[in-house]
Amino acid sequence: MGLGAAAALARVAGRAAVTTTSPRWLSGVLVGIVALVWLWLQAPHMALLPGDEPLYLLDAQRLLHGDRLYRDIFLAHPPARVWQAAAVLALGAPLAWAKIWAPLATLTTATVLFQVLRRRASPIDGSHAVFLFLLANVVLLNGALFVGVEQALCVAMLASALALSSRWLLAGVCLALATQWALHVGILALPMLVWAHRDGGLRRFVSGLALGLLPLVAELLWFGQPMVDQVFGYHLRKVTHMAAQKVPDRLWPFVSWQAPLLFLAALGTWRGPSTARRLGLSGFAALGVLLLWPRLQPYYFLLPMPWLAMAAAYGWNEPVRPIRWIARAAWLVVALSAVQHAVASREEAQMAQAEMTQLAAQVHTLAAGRPIWGDGALVPLLSLRTGLPVAMDDTDLNAQRFLSGMTPPVSHLTRVLAQKPLIVVVPHHGIDAVPELHEALLRDCDIVGHFAAPAANFAGVLLRPR
């Protein structure tokens, strides 16, 4: 498909953008085409690749083998995503298929966007919202990642649709249920509380929130203190014991790619109807609160995107012609660049698959049946690919476990080394960024191999304890 497909997609979006008198069925067809292209771009990312996703699949595999969440398995999040993955694996599906929930969630969010604006404005406005959402760089890069935010966002978007229909009790239930995937979806509750207050539905909305939080309360009672420590205490430790993420490092890439969309959203907020003002102000407010987040990650920027995309769809029809055409042209240029970027990312993911297959074979040979341990972005993936266990059952090897003081690094590493695992280290990344672990590994281990995976952006050494 390649760059020609990217240009064709831009032409499709452009034609949809200027054809305000299109038949209603055409809007649905164009939305379907964009959704299929988006899925095509995401397809290679559905393999087992480095990152946080493999640890949730490994957790699910261990859960099916009888291990207990929060007691035998360290899990820093509510359990929904692990249960979902386990449900897919229980059917005998390939491991990577358990990630299917993520793209389905993002496409469901796009469908809800379309339906909301189709009813409140027009089908073409609904299709504009879908284009603006799915072709945003942050959605192209993160919308299919199985990290929880994309599913929490989907449920929150359903809550938004219910709120816009004044079904406040169900909206509250739905939004609270989104915490099963990502607690920071609570950012979106703040603007919606204002909606409910202005519409006279605050009591029903708060009652719905309370009902929707009952599953989380039940889980905390069932799993007990280990879940409290890992889901709440761990994140509190990260905030209080570690330096906050530098917001400009995360904000500038987001703004540089989304600037035309943000401008269109501002136009829609300023010149559009009351619904546009509500959505736009809420989206910008959520973005502002997000910038206060102490450990900001790129995929967190998904949270305000549906509201901003809907406000931008209203801004697309700005009545002042020069402003309208400049904004539209700017968005089309950025969207084309984002799609080209996604095509390149697709090709890199295909190459990364081959690199990870080669690395897994190397690790399997050198480990000789013994456990593995090391970099958190690679070890869960390598365990899934090789079938080798992780030393100390450390599914989650995020360096923050050690840097935050949640897990004492020196005593823990002593127990790890006693199991004589093969250790995967990426210099200055993951566990190697923990000074105590770095020094101990240099002192107590020998290098037995090197690896390089340029497409996956990883290179490092394989160590064996003396």
Helices and strands as residue ranges (DSSP letters): H 2-18, H 24-42, G 43-46, H 53-64, H 80-90, G 95-100, H 101-120, H 123-134, H 137-142, H 149-164, H 168-177, G 178-180, G 183-188, H 189-198, H 202-212, H 214-223, H 225-227, I 228-233, H 234-241, H 247-271, H 274-290, G 298-302, H 305-315, H 321-367, E 372-374, H 379-386, G 391-393, H 399-403, H 409-418, E 422-425, G 430-433, H 435-444, E 445-453, E 458-465
